[in-house]
Amino acid sequence: MTPQAGPELPLFDTLSRLTFAKAARLLGPDGSRLIAAGGKHDIDIGAQVEFDKEGFRLTIDSTTVTLALNPAARDRLEWRCRTCDVPCEHAGAAFSLILE
């Protein structure tokens, strides 16, 4: 008998189950360092963070990092930095904040 896949989790639940190892893997080989470096930023949640069922957005250093669900992405979670084309400290800061 093949196990049936359950319903896909909404963004909030997906992020609440995120582990450091998964977050680092999403950022690539330098993920652990990027999360640690990103965690050094002081973030004002009320002023810099927006979170709804469509996405998590962090505005930091004049850029915005977005985390959203994407069925085609690794672990169904996709991140994008408006400024950087490669894994960056901005994305590390977003993952660090989620993991806190």
ZICORUR-V732845 format. One record per residue. N is the residue number from 1. PHI is phi as a letter, one per 20 degrees, with the letter a starting at -180 (* if undefined). BURIAL is b if it has 9 or more other C-alpha atoms within 8 Angstrom, else e. D_CENTER is the distance of its C-alpha to the mean C-alpha in whole Angstrom. Layout:
[[N PHI BURIAL D_CENTER] [N PHI BURIAL D_CENTER]]
This chain:
[[1 * e 35] [2 e e 31] [3 f e 29] [4 e e 27] [5 f e 23] [6 e e 23] [7 f e 21] [8 f e 17] [9 f e 15] [10 f e 14] [11 g b 10] [12 g e 11] [13 f e 13] [14 f b 10] [15 f e 8] [16 f e 11] [17 e e 12] [18 f b 9] [19 d e 11] [20 g e 11] [21 f e 12] [22 f e 10] [23 f b 7] [24 f b 10] [25 f b 11] [26 f e 8] [27 e b 9] [28 n e 13] [29 f e 16] [30 d e 15] [31 g b 11] [32 f b 13] [33 f e 15] [34 f b 12] [35 f b 10] [36 f b 14] [37 f b 15] [38 f b 12] [39 f b 13] [40 e e 16] [41 f e 15] [42 e e 17] [43 d e 15] [44 e e 17] [45 g e 15] [46 f e 18] [47 e e 18] [48 d b 15] [49 d b 12] [50 c e 13] [51 b e 12] [52 b e 14] [53 f e 14] [54 e e 13] [55 a b 10] [56 d b 8] [57 c b 9] [58 c b 10] [59 e b 13] [60 b b 14] [61 l e 17] [62 m e 18] [63 c b 15] [64 c b 12] [65 d b 8] [66 d b 7] [67 d b 5] [68 b b 8] [69 f b 10] [70 b e 12] [71 g e 15] [72 e e 15] [73 e b 12] [74 g e 12] [75 l e 11] [76 m b 11] [77 d b 7] [78 d b 7] [79 c b 6] [80 b e 9] [81 d b 10] [82 f e 14] [83 d e 15] [84 d e 15] [85 e e 15] [86 c e 14] [87 g b 11] [88 b b 12] [89 f b 12] [90 f b 10] [91 f b 7] [92 g b 8] [93 f b 9] [94 f b 6] [95 f b 4] [96 g b 8] [97 f e 9] [98 f e 7] [99 f e 9] [100 f e 12]]
